Amino acid sequence: MPKTFPYRILLVALLSFCIAMCWTYATRHMYNYNQPFAVVLEMSLFPVIGWTLALTTGYTVTAYVLKRLNIRRFPLQFAIVVLFYFITVIIAETVGYHVFNVHNIGTSQYAGLPLCDCLHAPAWMQFGYFALGPLHWLLAKIIIAASNLWYFSSRSDKIA
């Protein structure tokens, strides 16, 4: 049954991977790290894996929190998701840059975010970092809803 947790996580993980591949491919010439990471099809695998894991985990955590808090109104759900992703991106980028010393030297000439001195990239790329999470969440909600509709409409024994 598609409403089960493993089914949803599989859909979310697949969507996360597709978004990560598209983003990394589109920005592949912007990524050049101070540490060696594997490169496939001119793309560093570090951001592909990082974005896939981050988006999948982010969706899972926000879905759990929204369910536990019993928040059903879409505008409030979306506001919480946006806030969660903004905070998470800033924390992840700050820790990666200052603690693990992962620097993207391909965009080092750009100013980082104020206060945290991280996410050194052009403004459009910074916008993309903050927009990918909420965009992923919206697409996941649409895909899950559509797959549930398809599943139940194709099962005559489930129609009341």
ZAMARGU-4260 file (C-alpha; in steps of 0.2 Angstrom, whole numbers, plus 5000, padded with zeros to 4 digits):
<rodrens>
0) 5000/5000/5000 | 5008/5017/4995 | 5004/5026/5011 | 5017/5016/5020 | 5033/5024/5026
5) 5045/5014/5015 | 5035/5018/5000 | 5035/5036/5004 | 5054/5036/5008 | 5058/5027/4992
10) 5048/5040/4982 | 5056/5055/4992 | 5074/5047/4990 | 5071/5045/4971 | 5065/5063/4969
15) 5080/5069/4980 | 5092/5060/4969 | 5084/5068/4953 | 5084/5085/4960 | 5102/5083/4966
20) 5108/5077/4949 | 5099/5091/4940 | 5106/5104/4952 | 5124/5097/4952 | 5124/5095/4933
25) 5118/5113/4931 | 5131/5120/4943 | 5145/5108/4939 | 5157/5121/4934 | 5154/5130/4950
30) 5160/5116/4961 | 5179/5114/4964 | 5184/5109/4981 | 5200/5110/4992 | 5198/5092/4995
35) 5198/5078/4982 | 5181/5071/4979 | 5176/5058/4965 | 5170/5066/4949 | 5158/5058/4937
40) 5151/5066/4920 | 5160/5082/4925 | 5151/5082/4942 | 5158/5081/4959 | 5149/5067/4968
45) 5150/5076/4985 | 5136/5088/4981 | 5126/5074/4973 | 5127/5063/4988 | 5125/5078/5000
50) 5110/5085/4992 | 5102/5068/4990 | 5104/5064/5009 | 5100/5081/5015 | 5083/5082/5005
55) 5078/5065/5010 | 5082/5068/5028 | 5074/5085/5028 | 5058/5079/5021 | 5057/5064/5033
60) 5061/5076/5048 | 5048/5089/5043 | 5035/5076/5039 | 5037/5069/5056 | 5037/5086/5065
65) 5022/5092/5056 | 5012/5075/5060 | 5017/5076/5078 | 5012/5094/5080 | 4996/5090/5070
70) 4998/5104/5058 | 4987/5102/5043 | 4985/5119/5036 | 4996/5121/5020 | 5002/5139/5023
75) 5008/5135/5040 | 5016/5118/5035 | 5025/5127/5021 | 5031/5141/5033 | 5038/5128/5045
80) 5047/5119/5030 | 5055/5135/5024 | 5061/5140/5041 | 5068/5122/5044 | 5077/5122/5028
85) 5084/5139/5030 | 5091/5135/5047 | 5097/5118/5042 | 5106/5125/5026 | 5115/5138/5037
90) 5120/5126/5050 | 5126/5113/5038 | 5136/5125/5027 | 5144/5133/5043 | 5149/5116/5050
95) 5156/5110/5033 | 5166/5126/5030 | 5172/5130/5048 | 5173/5112/5056 | 5177/5100/5042
100) 5186/5113/5031 | 5177/5109/5015 | 5179/5124/5004 | 5172/5127/4987 | 5187/5136/4979
105) 5177/5137/4963 | 5166/5151/4971 | 5178/5157/4984 | 5179/5174/4977 | 5161/5178/4982
110) 5156/5184/4999 | 5148/5172/5011 | 5133/5175/5021 | 5135/5188/5035 | 5138/5181/5053
115) 5142/5163/5048 | 5155/5167/5034 | 5148/5152/5024 | 5140/5148/5007 | 5153/5158/4997
120) 5143/5158/4980 | 5135/5170/4968 | 5118/5176/4974 | 5108/5165/4962 | 5117/5150/4969
125) 5114/5155/4987 | 5095/5157/4982 | 5096/5139/4975 | 5103/5132/4991 | 5088/5139/5001
130) 5075/5136/4987 | 5079/5117/4984 | 5072/5111/5001 | 5055/5119/5000 | 5054/5115/4981
135) 5058/5097/4985 | 5045/5096/4999 | 5032/5103/4987 | 5036/5091/4973 | 5036/5076/4986
140) 5019/5081/4992 | 5012/5082/4974 | 5020/5065/4969 | 5014/5056/4985 | 4997/5063/4983
145) 4996/5058/4964 | 5003/5041/4968 | 4990/5038/4981 | 4976/5044/4969 | 4983/5032/4956
150) 4984/5017/4968 | 4967/5019/4975 | 4959/5023/4958 | 4967/5007/4951 | 4961/4996/4965
155) 4942/4992/4963 | 4942/4983/4980 | 4948/4999/4989 | 4934/5010/4981 | 4919/5012/4993
</rodrens>
